[in-house]
Amino acid sequence: MTRSSAPGGRWPNGAGCAYISDVADVAAHPDRQGQGLGSDIIRRLPELARDHKKLLRYASPCTEPFHRRLGCLPMNTAMAVWADPDRAIDVGLLRRES
């Protein structure tokens, strides 16, 4: 999406989004879990992305408490299209519209 094609000619966050990064599936080997490795990585992200307007973390329902402890807040606006939406609903990744 170009800036001019964004709604109202503005980016969704009201400012230019010059940087896009993706960190996915941060996990420690079971033998190393509980030692703070994943927390250290997630805590360092804001420093590494200091020029970004926001950081988005996609969390499985079972990892939401971990991300909340590290300062993440749930988003009110997120939409997704999945190849198998029924399965994604079954495992708690999506919810049906009411």
C-alpha positions as CSV (number, residue, x, y, z in Angstrom):
1,M,0.0,0.0,0.0
2,T,1.4,3.4,-0.9
3,R,0.9,6.3,1.4
4,S,-1.6,7.9,-1.1
5,S,-3.7,4.7,-1.3
6,A,-3.9,4.3,2.5
7,P,-7.3,5.4,4.0
8,G,-7.4,9.2,4.0
9,G,-3.9,9.2,2.4
10,R,-2.4,8.4,5.8
11,W,-0.8,5.3,7.2
12,P,-3.0,3.5,9.7
13,N,-0.8,4.7,12.6
14,G,-1.0,8.3,11.4
15,A,2.7,8.5,10.5
16,G,5.0,7.1,7.9
17,C,5.9,3.4,8.4
18,A,9.4,3.4,7.0
19,Y,10.5,0.1,8.6
20,I,8.9,-3.3,8.6
21,S,10.5,-6.3,10.4
22,D,9.4,-9.7,11.4
23,V,10.5,-11.9,14.3
24,A,8.5,-15.1,14.4
25,D,8.5,-18.2,16.6
26,V,10.9,-17.3,19.3
27,A,11.3,-20.4,21.4
28,A,13.9,-22.1,23.5
29,H,14.7,-25.7,23.4
30,P,12.8,-27.6,26.2
31,D,16.1,-28.2,28.0
32,R,16.8,-24.5,28.1
33,Q,13.3,-23.2,28.9
34,G,12.8,-21.2,32.1
35,Q,16.3,-19.7,31.9
36,G,15.2,-16.3,30.5
37,L,16.5,-16.8,26.9
38,G,13.2,-16.0,25.2
39,S,12.4,-13.1,27.6
40,D,15.8,-11.6,26.9
41,I,15.2,-11.7,23.2
42,I,11.7,-10.2,23.4
43,R,12.8,-7.5,25.9
44,R,15.6,-6.4,23.5
45,L,13.3,-5.9,20.5
46,P,12.2,-2.3,21.4
47,E,15.9,-1.3,21.5
48,L,16.6,-2.9,18.2
49,A,13.5,-1.4,16.6
50,R,13.8,2.1,18.2
51,D,13.0,3.8,14.9
52,H,9.7,1.9,14.5
53,K,6.4,3.4,15.5
54,K,5.1,0.1,16.9
55,L,6.1,-3.6,17.4
56,L,3.5,-6.3,16.6
57,R,3.9,-9.7,18.2
58,Y,1.8,-12.5,17.0
59,A,1.2,-14.8,20.0
60,S,-0.5,-18.2,20.3
61,P,-3.2,-18.2,23.0
62,C,-0.9,-20.3,25.2
63,T,1.9,-17.7,25.0
64,E,-0.2,-14.6,25.7
65,P,0.6,-14.5,29.4
66,F,4.3,-14.5,28.6
67,H,3.9,-11.6,26.2
68,R,1.8,-9.7,28.7
69,R,4.4,-10.0,31.4
70,L,6.9,-8.4,28.9
71,G,4.6,-5.4,28.4
72,C,2.6,-6.4,25.3
73,L,-1.0,-5.3,25.2
74,P,-3.8,-7.1,23.2
75,M,-4.8,-5.3,20.0
76,N,-8.4,-4.5,19.3
77,T,-8.0,-4.6,15.5
78,A,-6.7,-7.6,13.8
79,M,-8.1,-9.7,10.9
80,A,-6.9,-12.8,9.2
81,V,-7.6,-15.1,6.3
82,W,-6.5,-18.7,7.0
83,A,-6.4,-21.7,4.6
84,D,-8.2,-23.8,7.2
85,P,-10.2,-21.3,9.3
86,D,-12.2,-24.0,11.1
87,R,-9.0,-25.5,12.5
88,A,-7.7,-22.1,13.5
89,I,-11.0,-21.5,15.4
90,D,-10.8,-24.9,17.0
91,V,-7.3,-24.2,18.4
92,G,-8.2,-20.7,19.5
93,L,-6.3,-18.6,16.9
94,L,-9.4,-17.1,15.3
95,R,-13.0,-16.4,16.5
96,R,-16.2,-16.4,14.6
97,E,-18.0,-13.1,14.2
98,S,-21.0,-12.8,16.6
